[in-house]
Amino acid sequence: MTSFSIPSSILEQVVKLNGNNWHTWQSQIMMALQSNDSDEIVSGEEKEPPADKGETHKEWKKKNKLAVTYMLSRTEPKWQLVLGLNGGHII
């Protein structure tokens, strides 16, 4: 089973997206997401497996939810709505 934890120090180093720092935020958040293998989900490279794939689908959903949580935690509230951070691919 894959570990989905990310050291808080890595996530804390990601600047909060505020509308003026997209490129910095994008590169930093992707590096943080690489540490838990959810970067390819966010970039769209890793597609959601069919629901009948059992554990594989369950792990994908967990990584996707964590990725959204990490991105939300490093985004100023007004930009969360603008970006539509609700589980979609935004990067």
HELIX and SHEET records of a PDB file:
HELIX    1   1 SER A    8  GLU A   12  1                                   5    
HELIX    2   2 TRP A   22  GLN A   34  1                                  13    
HELIX    3   3 ASP A   39  SER A   43  1                                   5    
HELIX    4   4 ALA A   51  LYS A   53  5                                   3    
HELIX    5   5 GLU A   55  SER A   73  1                                  19    
HELIX    6   6 PRO A   77  LEU A   83  1                                   7    
END                                                                             
